Amino acid sequence: MKKGLKVAVLGAGNIGIAIANGLVNSKLFSNENVFLTKRKLATLKEYAEKGFKITSDNKNAVKESDILILAVTPQQLNPLLLDIKSEIKADKHVIISIVSGASIKEIKSQLGEDIALVRAMPNTAIAIQESMTCIASDDNKNDCQDIAKEIFDACGRTSVIDETQIVPATALCACGIAFFLRAIRAASQGGIEIGFHAEDALLMAAQTAKGAASLLVNLGSHPESEVDKVTTPMGCTITGLNQMEHAGFSSAMIKGIVSSSEKAAQLYHID
Ligand SMILES: NC(=O)c1ccc[n+]([C@@H]2O[C@H](COP(=O)([O-])OP(=O)(O)OC[C@H]3O[C@@H](n4cnc5c(N)ncnc54)[C@H](OP(=O)(O)O)[C@@H]3O)[C@@H](O)[C@H]2O)c1
């Protein structure tokens, strides 16, 4: 990717801000080269003070930028596309949409068939460069796929997938952050009941969860082979684990992910 490119995050809400933090923490972009847009700017004061370009003027942000990250909700996408359409230069801009449910075909039908467009699904851990991001595109026009991969590689792990898998990736990776956070919170509540203060229990649960994930990510282990190492015959781990399974632990996670995926598929409509 060329040096000095400018990026506009159109829709600087929860994930937009997380992306902006990831972009500058990764050192790919300086604060001054990141535009953040939203209609009510009060929540972005802190970012203005840090040197980010804060504005409600999407058109100008598009005009001034090379890379556009669409980060509004599915219900807010059509008015945004209408707003920026006149400023899109097909031979200049790289557009990355993280809007759940909006397909490449549906976005191109509104902005033009010749735009360089990548669909991406990051999660909020992008703020600390620990996202799992899935990306999909029809082609590599304006090096759009290479640029998106370089950006998301600098902000965690990236997987290039077929667009048909972006909705399932939304459930597993983007929503998945919340599922694992809830699991950690549940573990910490158990920790409180057996004798730890809340903040100690939370740290112990979170670091234990991080260790478990790192065993899989760093060593490439299978979860069950790591579980086997912890479950001493007639021991306390297998007793606790089986109790959780009797209460539907794995089944609840699977059902939640399938339901999220079904919901994600229905979120966006052009009309
Ligand atoms: N949150 C996640 O973890 C996550 C992960 C992956 C993908 N996504 C997807 O990312 C999108 C955003 O999700 P979110 O959770 O970040 O929602 P959000 O917090 O509601 O952010 C959306 C932002 O867009 C702004 N906005 C709305 N219309 C606008 C316009 N015309 N021009 C400029 N800004 C506009 C809103 O601010 P104003 O009201 O002030 O304009 C708001 O701050 C969704 O499509 C979601 O499915 C989210």
The ligand as an SDF file (V2000), in Angstrom:
LIG
                    3D

 48 52  0  0  0  0  0  0  0  0999 V2000
  -20.2520   -3.4860   16.5210 N   0  0  0  0  0  0  0  0  0  0  0  0
  -19.5550   -4.5160   16.0410 C   0  0  0  0  0  0  0  0  0  0  0  0
  -18.8610   -5.2320   16.7610 O   0  0  0  0  0  0  0  0  0  0  0  0
  -19.5760   -4.8060   14.5550 C   0  0  0  0  0  0  0  0  0  0  0  0
  -18.6600   -5.7350   14.0210 C   0  0  0  0  0  0  0  0  0  0  0  0
  -18.6580   -5.9650   12.6330 C   0  0  0  0  0  0  0  0  0  0  0  0
  -19.5750   -5.2960   11.8240 C   0  0  0  0  0  0  0  0  0  0  0  0
  -20.4620   -4.4370   12.3860 N   0  0  0  0  0  0  0  0  0  0  0  0
  -21.3880   -3.7080   11.5160 C   0  0  0  0  0  0  0  0  0  0  0  0
  -20.9260   -2.3770   11.5000 O   0  0  0  0  0  0  0  0  0  0  0  0
  -22.0050   -1.4670   11.3710 C   0  0  0  0  0  0  0  0  0  0  0  0
  -21.9870   -0.4700   12.5150 C   0  0  0  0  0  0  0  0  0  0  0  0
  -22.2220   -1.1430   13.7290 O   0  0  0  0  0  0  0  0  0  0  0  0
  -22.0150   -0.4120   15.1250 P   0  0  0  0  0  0  0  0  0  0  0  0
  -22.2750   -1.4420   16.1760 O   0  0  0  0  0  0  0  0  0  0  0  0
  -20.7190    0.3200   15.1390 O   0  0  0  0  0  0  0  0  0  0  0  0
  -23.2270    0.6350   15.0900 O   0  0  0  0  0  0  0  0  0  0  0  0
  -23.2900    2.0930   15.7380 P   0  0  0  0  0  0  0  0  0  0  0  0
  -22.4730    2.1130   16.9850 O   0  0  0  0  0  0  0  0  0  0  0  0
  -24.7190    2.4420   15.8080 O   0  0  0  0  0  0  0  0  0  0  0  0
  -22.5260    3.0000   14.6700 O   0  0  0  0  0  0  0  0  0  0  0  0
  -23.1200    3.5120   13.5030 C   0  0  0  0  0  0  0  0  0  0  0  0
  -22.6870    4.9640   13.4220 C   0  0  0  0  0  0  0  0  0  0  0  0
  -23.0500    5.4830   12.1670 O   0  0  0  0  0  0  0  0  0  0  0  0
  -23.3560    6.8610   12.3570 C   0  0  0  0  0  0  0  0  0  0  0  0
  -24.1790    7.2730   11.2050 N   0  0  0  0  0  0  0  0  0  0  0  0
  -25.4380    6.9490   10.9340 C   0  0  0  0  0  0  0  0  0  0  0  0
  -25.8280    7.4980    9.7720 N   0  0  0  0  0  0  0  0  0  0  0  0
  -24.7640    8.1920    9.3020 C   0  0  0  0  0  0  0  0  0  0  0  0
  -24.5190    8.9790    8.1570 C   0  0  0  0  0  0  0  0  0  0  0  0
  -25.4790    9.1760    7.2320 N   0  0  0  0  0  0  0  0  0  0  0  0
  -23.3070    9.5140    7.9930 N   0  0  0  0  0  0  0  0  0  0  0  0
  -22.3330    9.3240    8.9080 C   0  0  0  0  0  0  0  0  0  0  0  0
  -22.5030    8.6020   10.0210 N   0  0  0  0  0  0  0  0  0  0  0  0
  -23.7000    8.0300   10.2140 C   0  0  0  0  0  0  0  0  0  0  0  0
  -24.0540    6.9180   13.7010 C   0  0  0  0  0  0  0  0  0  0  0  0
  -23.8350    8.1460   14.3710 O   0  0  0  0  0  0  0  0  0  0  0  0
  -24.8390    9.4120   14.2140 P   0  0  0  0  0  0  0  0  0  0  0  0
  -26.1840    8.9170   14.6500 O   0  0  0  0  0  0  0  0  0  0  0  0
  -24.2280   10.4510   15.0950 O   0  0  0  0  0  0  0  0  0  0  0  0
  -24.7910    9.7480   12.7700 O   0  0  0  0  0  0  0  0  0  0  0  0
  -23.3440    5.8250   14.4800 C   0  0  0  0  0  0  0  0  0  0  0  0
  -22.3220    6.3600   15.3130 O   0  0  0  0  0  0  0  0  0  0  0  0
  -23.2650   -2.3310   11.3320 C   0  0  0  0  0  0  0  0  0  0  0  0
  -23.6360   -2.5510   10.0020 O   0  0  0  0  0  0  0  0  0  0  0  0
  -22.8280   -3.6070   12.0060 C   0  0  0  0  0  0  0  0  0  0  0  0
  -23.5960   -4.6910   11.5940 O   0  0  0  0  0  0  0  0  0  0  0  0
  -20.4740   -4.1650   13.7260 C   0  0  0  0  0  0  0  0  0  0  0  0
  1  2  1  0
  2  3  2  0
  2  4  1  0
  4  5  1  0
  4 48  2  0
  5  6  2  0
  6  7  1  0
  7  8  2  0
  8  9  1  0
  8 48  1  0
  9 10  1  0
  9 46  1  0
 10 11  1  0
 11 12  1  0
 11 44  1  0
 12 13  1  0
 13 14  1  0
 14 15  2  0
 14 16  1  0
 14 17  1  0
 17 18  1  0
 18 19  2  0
 18 20  1  0
 18 21  1  0
 21 22  1  0
 22 23  1  0
 23 24  1  0
 23 42  1  0
 24 25  1  0
 25 26  1  0
 25 36  1  0
 26 27  1  0
 26 35  1  0
 27 28  2  0
 28 29  1  0
 29 30  1  0
 29 35  2  0
 30 31  1  0
 30 32  2  0
 32 33  1  0
 33 34  2  0
 34 35  1  0
 36 37  1  0
 36 42  1  0
 37 38  1  0
 38 39  2  0
 38 40  1  0
 38 41  1  0
 42 43  1  0
 44 45  1  0
 44 46  1  0
 46 47  1  0
M  CHG  2   8   1  16  -1
M  END
$$$$
